[in-house]
Amino acid sequence: MAKRRKKRTHVKVDEAAIAKVPKSFVIKSGVVGRSLAHLVMDVRKTMEPNTALNLRERKGNKLKDFVHVAGQLSVTHLMVFSKTPAGINLRIGRIPRGPTLTFRVNSYGLAADVLALQSRPKSPGSEFKTSPLVVLNNFGGDAKHIKLMATMFQNMFPPIQVQTMKLADARRVVLFNLNSETSEIEFRHYTVTVKVTGVSKSVKAIIQTDVPDLGRYDDISDYILRGAFASESDVEDAGESTVTLSQNYVGKGNRTAEQRAIRLVEMGPRMQLSLIKIQNGLCEGEVLYHSLVQKSAAEIKEQEQRRKKSEAERGRRRAEQEKNVAAKKAANAGEGADEDEEAGSDPQAEDDEDEEDDDEEGLDQMEE
């Protein structure tokens, strides 16, 4: 009997689609301390599953080492945390040619600190098996550095395909909120939960969990009717956050066409970031924007001229290189043709010489 192939659960992986998914390295550079090392691990958890969670840095590792490995693993973004006497810095770069955004981490909170502040913290489960959704707030300015920040943040995570996306994959949310007054970027990480709406806590416990302990009641009606004397806060309000599920969702009773209230529960970490500068290369190159240095119109014009000159020089070198490569290929092809011609003519020449020798020997014999 032939072995049955599992087609329902064992779906073939689309290698081309996986190659297009953004992947990241989250590393620390230099001596950072224990607290910042925990922040690096929390950010790695946030970037799951498209990141190297168990990546280990060594003291001898350089930035080029990670860039070299990133090309083999199709890694697209690099996040580097470092600590200086002036403060904590975060560099986010696009591999392999940039650009690079450098932020100052004004303050941060670890995931453990965020959970410690909650009265009923949610234990993370399978939320990290899917990528988070990205929400950008107040990034609609006309400034070029704001547009570049928004593009960088969006490209760090897989894009949303509304037609093919499964509702059960929307498990987490990453929020980037730009404060227009202070120019700070607030980084928050949430998990998405759904709650039964319009019922008391007693009924909700029966719907979403196992049968509660009814040992203190003579009848189940006593347990349900006690909700009539509950405060308004005990009843889930069907407000603007109430939606109709278009697909089955994670959790008991979360089926299609059911009314549920969407809630966001913060998981951490938190960060308050300030953009310092933007470079056109990967952690190097020309400074395109600097929040602490203001350039005059003449300096900006000179910088633009240098950029155009550099692009023209780069184009000239590329054209010259392509020309040299084409000439080399043509030369190699010509040499190969000559060798083939010589190889083909040698046997014929030898045969002709042999025939001439035989003719001369025959003439000598006839003369004798």
N, C-alpha and C positions, 0 to 999 in steps of 0.2 A: 504494500500500500504506500502510495506516495505521501511524502510529508506535506502537511497543510501549511501554506504560507499565510502569515497574518498580514492582512491588507488594511484592516480597519484601524488598528492601533500602531502598526509599524508603517508609517508614512515615509515615503522616500524624501530625503532631504535635498532641497534645491541648493546646490553648491553655488550657483551664480548669485542667488539672493543672499546667501550668507556672506559672500565676499563683499557685498555692498553695505553690510551693516557696520556702522561705526564701532570701533573698538578702542580701548584706552588703556594706558599705563598710568597708575597713580603711585608716585614714588616720593621719597624724601631725599633731600640733598644735604650732606653735612650733618653736624650734631644738632638735633632738634629737641631732644628731651622726651620724656615718657608721655606727657600729655599730648603733644603734637603728633607723636607716633600713633596714639590711639585715634586722633582725628584722621590721620591718613587711612587707617583701617576702616573707619566709619564711612569715609568718602568712597573707598573701594566697594563697600557693601552697597552704597547708594548706586554705584555705576554697574552693578551686576545686572544680567549675567555676562555682559560683553566687556569684561575686564579681567585682568590677571589678579585674582584674589590672593593667592599665596606667593606673590612675587617677593623675592628677598633681595634687598640691596646690600652690597658689601662696601666697605670703606674705599676699596680700590676702584670701584665702578665709576666710570665717567658717563657724561651724557651721551656721547657718541656710541657707547656700548649698547644702551637701550635703543637708540635710533637704529643701529644695525640689526638688532634682534626684531625690532618692530616691523621692519620691512618683510621679514620672513613670515611673521604671524599676521600680516595685514592689519596692523594697529594703525589707527588714523590720528589719535590725539594723545597728547602727553600732558599730565598734570604733575607739577613739581612743587612740593612744599619745602621751604627753607627758612632758616631763622638767622637773623642778623641782630646786631646791637640796636638797630633802629626799629625792629619789629619782625613780624612774620609775613613772608611773601608767598604768593601763589602764582605760578606761571602756567598758563594754558596755551599750548602750542599745537599747531597742525603739522603732522609729520608727512613728508620730510622737509618741506621748504618754508613752513610758516604760513601765516604770521603767528606772532606770539603776543599774548596779552598778559601783562604783569599787574597783579592786584596786591594791595596791602590788606591783610586780614586784621581788621580792627578789633574784632572779638569773635569768639566761637564758643559753642557748647557741644559737648559730646552726646552721643546717643544715650549713654547711660544716665547722664544728667537730665536729659529731657524726660526719660521714662521715670526717673525718680520724682519728678514734680507732679506726675499724674496720680490721681487717686486709684484708678483702676487701669494700670498700664496694659497694653495689648502685647502679648508675646508674639514675636514675628514667626511666621511659618513658611508657607510656600510663596510668599509675595515676591521673593527675590528670584524666582524662576523666570519672570518676564521683566522686560525693560519698563522703566517708569515713563509716565506721560510728562511732557514738559509744558509748563505754563509760564509765559513771559508777560509781566504786567508793567505798563508805563514805559515800554521801549519804543514808542512811536515817534520819537523826535526826529528832526531832520539832520542832526549832527552825524557826521560820518562815523565817529568812534562809537556812537550808540548803535548805529546800524550794524557795525562790525561786531560789537559785543553780542547783539541779538542773533546774528548769523552764526557766530561761534558756539553759543549756547545751544542753539537748535541742532546744529550739525554734530554735536557730541552724542546725541541720542538717535535711535532709529526713527525715521519718519512714520507717521500714522497713515495707514491705508484704510480709509473708512469703509471701502467696499468689501474688504477681505478680513478686517480686524474682528476678532472675537471679543465679546463683552467681558468674558472671564479673564482676559489678559490685562484689563485695566485694573491693576491691583495697587499701584503706587503713583504718586504725583511728586514731581520736583518743581518747586516754585522759585523763580527769579523775579524779585520785585525791586524796581529802580525807584529810589526816593528822589524826586525831582528837586527837592530843596537842599539835601545834603549830598546828592550824587552817590549815595551808598547803594550797593546791591545787597538785598537780603536773600539769603539762600535758606530754603526750608525743604524738608522731606516729610511727606505724609503717606499714610496708607489709606486706601479707600475701603470703607465699610458701608454696608446697607442694613437698615433697620426697618422693622415692621412699623407702619405708621397708623395712627388713629386708634390704637388700642392701649390698654393699661399694661403696666409691667407684669401683672399676673398672667394675662392672656398671652403676652409676648413671650413669657418664659415657657409656656406650653407649646407655642408655635415653633419657636426657634431652638429649644433645647429639649432634653429628655423630661420625663414626667417629674415634676418637683415633689418635695417631701410633703405629703398631706397628712402626716400622723397627728398633727395638732388640730385637724378639722374633722367634724362629724360627716361632712358631705363636701363634694367638690364645689358646690354652689357657694359655700362659705368662703372658699379660697378666691373664687372669681368675683363675688359680690363685694369683697372687701375693697376692690378698686373703686367702688362708688364713693367711698369716704377718703380716697387718696387726694393729694394736692394736684394742682394743675401741672406741676412739673413731672408728675409720675406718668402722664399721658403724653405719648409721642405726638407732636403737633405736625399736621400735614401742611407744611409751608411750601415755600418756593423750591426747596430741595427735594420735593417728592417727584419721582419720575415713574414711568411705566417701563418695566424691563422688556427690552426688545428680544433678549436672548436669555437663556438660563445663566445664572450667576452662581458664584461660589457661596456655599452656605445652605443650611437646611431651609427648604421652603421657598427659595429664591428662584422661582420659575418664570417662564415667559408670560407677559401680560399682567404680572402682579405689581401692585403699588408698593414702592419702597422709598424710604428716605435715605439720601446719600449723605454720609458723614465722613469728614477727613480727620484722622487721628495722627498727630505728629509723632514721628519716629526718631527724628534727629539724624544727622547732626544739624546744627545751626551755624551760620557764618554771616558776618557783616563785612562786605568787601568794598574796597575803593580802587578804581582803576588808576594806575600810576602811569603806564606808558604802553605803547604798541610798537612792535618791531616787525619789519617785513620778512625777517628770517626766523629760523627756529632757535629761539633764545639768543639771537644775535642779529646783526644787520642794522640797517638804517632805522632811526626812530621816526615813525610816522606821526605819533601823537605823544605828548607828555603833559600831564596835568599840572606839573610844577614849573614848567618852562614854556613861556609864551614867545613865539617867534613873530618878528615883524613881517610886513608884506614883502620886503626885499629878500629877507632870509627864506621865506616860503617860495618865492620865485626862483631863487638860486637853487634851493633843494629840488624843485621840480625840474630845472634844467639839468642838474646832475643825474636825476633819475632817468630822464629821457636819453641823456648821453650814455648812461650805463646800459639801458635797454638796447640802444643802437649798437653799442660795442658788443653786447651779448648776441644780438642778431647777426652781426658781421662774423663773429667767431663761429657761430653755429653754421652759417652758410659756408664758411671756409672749411670747416670740419666735414660737412656733407660733401663738398667738392673733392676734398682729399680722399674720402672714403670711396666715392664713385670712381675716381681715377685709379685708386688701388685695386678696386674690383675689376676694372677694365684691363689693367695691366696683368692681373692674375689670370683673367680669362684669355688674354692674348698669349701668355706664356704657355698655358695649357693647350691651346690650339697648335702652337708651334711644336710642342713636344709630341702631340698626337701625329702631326704631319711627318716629323722626323721618324717617329716609330713606325709609321706606315710605309715610308719610302726605303728604309734600310733593307728589308728582305728582297725587294725588287732589284735594288742596286747590286746586292750580292749575287742574285741569280743572273743578272746581265753580265757581271764580271766572270762568273763561272762559265757562261756560254761563250764569251770571247776567248777565254783560255782554252776551252775545248776546240773551238774553231782553229786557233793557232796551232794546237797540237796536231789536228787533222791535216792542216796544210803542210806542216813539217814532215809528216809521215808520207804524204803524197809525193813531195819533192824527193825524198829518199828513195 
